[in-house]
């Protein structure tokens, strides 16, 4: 399996932390030297391991924001 290269270019915020110390975060991440995208996933304490997540372009993130703003949370 090919190695996936990533760089967290900006840490935007932590949504939660699990009992084992992993944090669910929103970050800007560059995958395989591409343009950074908004990324939501769980990370181990030192960011050396990660869980499955969702990566959004800026346009997708704007649409998500608009949808969430319509919901009565």
Secondary structure, 3 states (H helix, E strand, C coil): CCCCCEEEEEEEEEEEECCCCCEEEEEEEEECCCCCEEEEEEECCCCCCEEEEEEECHHHHHHHHHHHHHCCC
